[in-house]
């Protein structure tokens, strides 16, 4: 309910998955050729911004194979897949992603309070989060990120502190503490759900900082969004030597970011320090209908490199 990403209930509405995947494969192939011609190499690779693991294990294996076939990853120093909801992960899928080259996994409980999860429409449980985390370790991931959100409806400082305690007990390398942002495209905004007060959110964040520092984590990136509870921020915390480089590159905007898929935004860093942005259509049907335009836009973007 708090998310404004384009979303559908996978399982009942899957007819776009296959054609979407085929279109994405086209964009990958064209981008791979443009990258090779440009002489640029991929330094970090991130699959996410939602829950890409709604793809089945065979679909994920296919996607990763197309990426390997078209991108030179010999100089890639970080490859992350956002697992998103823990209920989309199992050992088989995690092993496929790991064997496909990803070395960093993001597993996002948002809260470890089952009642709050139900309130915000997350169809998983805290127990499933723990199971997904253990499966990721069994699959061989050395770096795991976990997200929590301060300010969710039905949550309070005591419950949030308990969620963080449970996450820290798992000892992930990265913990990202988000503050709820009231996005106008989200159900939570439209329904005007009752939210924790700014004072409560301040307590959540202050307690999180104290607990994370005590556990050996340090902050490594920060960003703000519009309409955030209490006008606070999102902060990424990490253990020494485990900072998520992609997050830093995205936030500092000193690197060119080539993005693929529906809703993706490519950012080309120009010699004078300005960024030129290229947007892909947001909605899946539009992405499919305008895939030729998407490919032509990629060519225009690479002409600036």
Protein Blocks (a to p, Z undefined) as FASTA:
>chain_A
ZZcbdcddehjammlmmmmmmmmmmmmmmmmmmmmmnopacfbdcdehijfklpcfklmm
mmmmmmmmmpccklccbdcddekjaklgcfklmmmmmmnopabdcddekpacfklmmmno
pacdfklmmmmmmmmmmnopabdcddddehiehiafklmmmmmmmmmmnopabdcddddd
ddfkbmklmnopacddfklmmmmmmmmmmmmmmnopacfbdcddehiehhiacdddddeh
iacfklmmmmnopaccddedehiacddddfkopacdddddfblklmmmmmmmmmmmmmmm
mmmZZ
